[in-house]
Amino acid sequence: MKRAIPAILSALAAVGANAADHAPLATTGDVPVFVEEARAADVAHVYGGPFEFFVGGGVAVFDCDGDRREDMVVAGGKNETALYRNVSAAGGTLEFEHLSLGLEPRDAANALGAYPIDLDNDGRKDLVILRVGQNLLLRGLPECRFEKANKAFGASTKALGGIVVTVGHERDHHGRAEEHFLPAGPFAILPLKGKRSSLVWTETRKEAARLTALGEEEFHAELERRFGLHLGEIEALDKPRAFPLGYFVARSFIADRLALVGDAAHLIHPIAGQGLNMGLKDVAALAEVVVDAARLGMDPGQADVLERYQRWRRFDTMAMGVATNSLNFLFSNESKLLRTVRDIGLGLVDRAPPLKSLFIRQAAGLTGEVPRLLKGEAL
């Protein structure tokens, strides 16, 4: 899949040409007139890659050098993320200079989108790069230069691990699930039968290994510090275990008479139980496709039947993977500005019932093309 970049650059032609005096765009009646100038402006950039890059292609447009001209950082998918500095003369044609973002090749590739935001309130735009893999924070420097600053901004680049353990507690949970976002990642308390809960606790892999190797008393102290005592006294009912966490989507969900579902097809961050929901949707969608094919007298294992399943589930999987990866990045960091933006956004959602209802339906897996089994309907 390849998408050539910008004929949307034509919209910037007038911006660059009129940056100095802010003259109005040329119009025909009430309709602006745009001229395609990507090639003439020396912008030859392609967003491309396999299925995991179908959700993406974002462009960050901002003034990175204070000259009142709009510059661009363009995601490339499997290709390199590109920085284009606007050097257009006032009143002239659009012209860009291709600059380096100063990243290692492995960091410059795999980007889905780039977003400008002043993270440290120094008056200069920084960049958030969303990627298939580790997201990046880049600190803005003078003259359109950037430096990698995940650690400085409180966003860890370390590999993560998930600790799982069953916790007994003194009080009833009343079926309530909780999820707290700590600097390393989510800390989810999921209700089980009786006065028990299943815990999914995210830490760096090094810290997860240290915690699971502790003795009972030492582990209890670490657990209580994070879990709290809102359900009364607590205890670990089994031995805590650690598993590596990450983001992965199989290049294909199908092969010859084979279909992948659940964790065999995709791995995402453990946020709001979405990994389980996605697996259930996979199974329900595959069952529906197979039953529909059998009713028509078709071989349920033939390629075009399985391809229907892949088309159905692939895009939804990619969209949810990007969403959970981004949520983990937004919530699990120590950047004061990102936390402020997050808290304002959550407050707005909480005060907007229709928007809140949409998020609840999305988390429950009830948006998009929902398989009949998940709607309680017979196949």
Summary of the structure (lengths in Angstrom):
residues: 379
radius of gyration: 24.5
end to end distance: 34.1
largest distance: 76.6
contacts: 1128
relative contact order: 0.09
helix: 32%
strand: 26%
